[in-house]
Amino acid sequence: MNIPACVYVPRPSAANFNIGINQGIWGWRTSALDRAGARAVAQSLQVGDYLLFGHRGPSSRVAANGWASATLVRIVVARITQPWYIASTQVWPDDVYPERVRMEILDDRDHVQGTSLTPDVMEALRMSANKQGVPVLAGQGALLQIAEQATTDTDQDDEGAGPAGVLDVDGPTDAVRTALVRKEQKRIRKHLFAGKTVAACSLCGRTFPLRLLVAAHIKRRADATHEERRTMANIMPACVMGCDALFEYGFVHVDTDGVIRVSVPAEAPVDLVAAASLLEGRLCAAFGEESRGFFDHHRSKALAPAGS
């Protein structure tokens, strides 16, 4: 089981919090981690471990476990993608915060009751609040509860369920990451399909039941910021009858006029060329001013030399 650490972010740091969450990076002042054991905790976090951020809670100057039933304005669950390192590049406007980790944001919720988390998470957040926001380890049961809640939320809202086994996520998965990504995708599908039972693929134009359509990210999820992942202009319906894979792997792209073009390498199998060519010249239904930048990014990747 991966290790969870808790970090409290106070109200005055809201702007820095938004920057860090959107860019997938968090940092601490060296003076903060100089406190007893704090740096060791930060350095112990490895790829696949978790950070649980709590933002804007009540006064932390209370007795131990005094936050058990408190409300936090925001909770963010992140998974470490690059462990502790030192950098001096400017990310936040007020300070460098040189001791950093990189992370993937998996869940972002507002107005969370402490009773929906484990008592040790709330106590770890309270302790972090009293120690300038340094990471404080919590019990592993917190991750199990988060995964169970996400799974329950997903199961209760099964409207517009997508293709079985399709998970738009790069890299290794674990139970927590899988549950939270599925929850995110369920939310996106609910917005995208809005109660429909059938919808058209944005690439081939054919209409299918929702179980044959995915909510495809135009700019790959792995390349997108937290905000871009949640932006509906970066999402389009793509069918699993071939279109989703052709677009995802860059065998087709959308030009600056919204027209689908083939970008299959010269040495590609004849059948792959034939499949991609069926989309050549079609107008992409998801193309527009709001989505243009995402298609530009996808096109730059699709047309980049192999290995670049």
Buried (B, 14 or more C-beta within 10 A) or exposed (E): EBBBBBBBBBEEBBEBBBBBBBBBBBBBBEEBBEEEEBBEBBBBBEBBBBBBBBBBBBEBEEEEEBBBEBBBBBBBBBBBBEBBEEEEEEBBEEEBBBBBBBBBBBBBEEEBEBEBBBBBBBBBBBBBBBBBBBBBBBBBBBBBBBBEBBBEBBEEBEBBEBBEEBBBBEEEBBBBBBBBBBBBBBBBBBEBBEEBEEBBBBBBBEEBEBBBBBBBBBBBBEBBBBEBBBBEBBBBBBBBBBBBBBBBEBBBBBEEEBBBBBBBEEEBEEEBBEBBEBBEEBBBBBBEEEBBBBBBBBBEBBEEEEEE
